[in-house]
Amino acid sequence: MELTWTQGVFAFCGGILAPAAGVLSGCLRWRDGLWNVAKGFFFGLTAVICSLIASAFLAKWTFPGYPNEPVPEPLAICFTVPVLAVAVIAVALSSREVKDRSRPASPLLAICGVAAIYLAGIVASYHFFTWPYRKALSWTAANVREHAVTDLFIPDFQYFLRADISEAQFTKYVGYYDLKSEVASPYFALQGNAPAWWVPTPIEHEIFSAESGGWRMSAVYDKGTMWVVTGGYSQ
């Protein structure tokens, strides 16, 4: 199953940010002994995991159709901001619980570390969980939908994309992938594994395509909407 950018951020918060908040919370209590370090770790870890679960339920309640229905990814990612806030609060509270005040623990560096880890997670998730065909879109693209089918053992894939963009943006997109104009084919719309929203009408419009080895990509522009299908197969 392919994760979206938002799903990648949620996964990062659970797998990386939560343990990191626990470690930092525990490290702030290192002068009070191993037991208090462990308490700090589990406090930070538990607090972030609970906030993550609550944020996930809130996101699902707000956008029940995601990811099958288009939702702006930056907006969906905003549901992880409370997780960051809880992580920061957990670290700050851990510093206040330090019993040995002879050398007070400053939480500022740990808080900056939590924020840096969170931002790194957003960037890394965008890099690893966003298809390059989606990245090539302008940030102003609206009603973006994508669907991918991949094979686990051989490098076969099929990817579908639709987006509302201007004609100038479509021309730039076509140029980026060096797609050339060709005779429209009804087979553009007749794709296996196509999602329900895949309803282009290429017979009436100019189609742009490119092919290299086992890879092929085609795009068409229709009334403000770009339709793209691409795929690769092993040889």
C-alpha positions in Angstrom: 0.0 0.0 0.0 1.4 3.4 -1.0 1.2 6.1 1.7 0.3 9.7 1.0 2.4 12.6 2.2 0.1 13.1 5.2 0.0 9.5 6.1 3.8 9.5 6.0 3.9 12.4 8.4 1.5 10.6 10.8 3.6 7.5 10.6 6.8 9.5 11.3 5.2 11.1 14.4 4.4 7.7 15.8 7.6 6.0 14.8 10.2 8.8 15.3 8.8 11.9 17.0 7.1 10.0 19.9 10.3 8.0 20.9 12.4 11.2 20.4 10.1 13.2 22.7 10.4 10.4 25.3 14.2 10.3 25.0 14.5 14.0 25.4 12.1 14.1 28.3 14.1 11.4 30.0 17.4 13.0 29.4 16.3 16.2 31.1 15.9 14.1 34.3 19.2 12.3 34.1 20.5 13.9 37.4 17.7 12.4 39.4 18.6 8.8 38.6 17.7 6.0 36.2 14.2 5.5 37.5 13.3 9.2 36.9 14.9 9.0 33.4 12.6 6.1 32.6 9.6 7.9 34.0 10.5 10.9 31.8 10.8 8.7 28.8 7.5 6.9 29.2 5.8 10.2 30.0 6.9 11.9 26.8 6.3 8.8 24.7 2.8 8.1 26.1 1.7 11.8 25.8 2.7 12.0 22.2 1.2 8.7 21.2 -2.1 9.6 22.8 -2.2 13.0 21.1 -1.3 11.3 17.8 -4.3 8.9 18.1 -6.6 11.7 19.0 -5.4 13.8 16.0 -5.8 10.8 13.7 -9.4 10.3 14.8 -10.1 14.0 14.4 -8.6 14.0 10.9 -10.6 11.0 9.9 -13.8 12.5 11.3 -13.1 15.8 9.4 -12.2 14.2 6.1 -13.8 10.7 6.1 -13.1 10.2 2.4 -9.4 10.8 2.5 -7.3 9.7 0.7 -9.9 8.7 -2.0 -11.3 12.2 -2.0 -9.1 15.2 -2.7 -7.9 17.1 0.4 -5.0 19.6 0.3 -2.1 17.8 1.8 -0.7 20.8 3.8 -4.2 21.2 5.3 -4.3 17.5 6.3 -0.8 17.7 7.7 -2.0 20.5 10.0 -3.7 17.8 12.1 -0.3 16.7 13.3 0.5 20.2 14.7 -1.2 19.3 18.1 1.1 16.3 18.3 4.1 18.7 18.1 2.5 20.9 20.7 2.1 18.0 23.1 5.7 16.9 22.5 6.9 20.4 23.4 4.7 20.5 26.5 5.9 17.1 27.6 9.5 18.1 27.3 8.9 21.4 29.1 7.1 19.6 32.0 9.8 17.1 32.3 12.3 19.8 32.9 10.1 21.2 35.7 10.0 17.8 37.5 13.8 17.8 38.0 14.5 17.5 41.7 18.2 18.4 41.6 18.1 22.2 41.2 21.8 22.7 41.8 22.2 22.7 38.0 18.8 23.5 36.5 18.0 21.6 33.3 17.1 24.0 30.4 14.4 22.6 28.1 15.1 25.1 25.3 17.6 22.9 23.4 15.3 19.9 23.8 12.3 21.8 22.6 14.2 23.0 19.6 15.3 19.4 18.9 11.6 18.3 19.0 10.6 21.0 16.5 13.6 20.2 14.2 12.7 16.5 14.2 9.1 17.3 13.4 10.0 19.6 10.5 12.5 17.0 9.2 9.7 14.5 9.3 7.5 16.6 7.1 10.3 17.2 4.6 11.4 13.5 4.6 7.8 12.3 4.2 7.3 14.6 1.2 10.4 13.2 -0.4 9.7 9.6 0.2 5.9 9.4 0.0 5.1 11.8 -2.9 5.3 10.6 -6.5 7.5 12.8 -8.7 4.6 13.3 -11.0 2.7 15.0 -8.1 5.8 17.0 -7.2 6.0 18.4 -10.7 2.6 20.1 -10.2 2.4 23.7 -9.3 1.5 24.4 -5.6 -1.6 26.2 -6.9 -3.1 23.0 -8.5 -6.5 22.2 -7.1 -8.7 19.1 -6.8 -5.7 16.9 -7.1 -6.3 13.1 -7.1 -3.8 10.4 -7.6 -3.8 6.6 -7.6 -1.0 4.2 -7.8 -0.7 0.4 -8.2 2.7 -1.1 -7.6 4.2 -4.6 -7.6 6.1 -5.7 -4.5 8.6 -7.9 -6.3 9.2 -6.5 -9.7 9.5 -2.8 -10.7 6.0 -2.6 -12.3 3.7 0.3 -11.5 0.8 2.2 -12.9 0.0 5.8 -11.8 -3.0 8.0 -12.4 -3.2 11.7 -11.7 -5.8 14.5 -12.3 -5.5 18.1 -11.3 -7.1 21.4 -12.1 -4.4 23.7 -13.5 -4.1 26.5 -16.0 -3.3 25.8 -19.7 0.1 27.5 -19.2 0.8 25.2 -16.3 -0.1 22.2 -18.4 2.2 23.4 -21.1 5.0 23.7 -18.6 4.2 20.2 -17.2 4.3 18.6 -20.6 7.6 20.4 -21.4 9.1 19.2 -18.1 8.6 15.5 -19.1 9.3 16.2 -22.8 5.9 14.8 -23.8 5.2 15.1 -27.6 1.8 15.6 -29.3 0.4 12.5 -30.9 -2.9 11.2 -32.3 -5.5 10.8 -29.5 -6.3 7.2 -28.7 -9.3 5.8 -26.9 -7.0 3.5 -25.1 -5.9 6.4 -22.9 -9.1 6.2 -21.0 -9.3 2.4 -21.0 -6.7 1.7 -18.4 -6.6 -1.4 -16.1 -6.5 -0.6 -12.4 -8.0 2.8 -13.0 -9.9 4.4 -10.1 -13.5 5.4 -10.3 -12.7 9.1 -10.8 -10.7 8.3 -13.9 -13.0 9.7 -16.7 -10.8 11.6 -19.2 -12.1 12.2 -22.8 -8.9 12.1 -24.9 -10.6 11.3 -28.2 -11.7 15.0 -28.4 -8.4 16.5 -27.3 -4.8 16.6 -28.1 -2.8 14.0 -26.2 0.9 14.3 -25.2 3.0 11.2 -24.7 6.5 9.9 -24.2 8.0 6.4 -24.1 11.4 5.0 -23.1 12.2 1.4 -22.5 9.6 0.0 -20.3 8.2 3.4 -19.3 5.3 5.3 -20.9 3.5 8.5 -19.9 0.5 10.3 -21.5 -1.2 13.5 -20.6 -4.3 15.3 -21.8 -5.9 18.7 -21.0 -9.6 19.1 -20.9 -11.6 22.2 -19.7 -9.1 23.2 -17.0 -8.2 19.7 -15.9 -5.1 17.7 -16.6 -5.2 13.9 -16.8 -2.0 11.9 -16.6 -1.4 8.2 -16.8 2.0 6.6 -16.6 3.5 3.2 -15.9 6.5 1.0 -16.1 7.0 -2.7 -16.6 9.9 -5.1 -16.3 11.5 -6.3 -19.5 
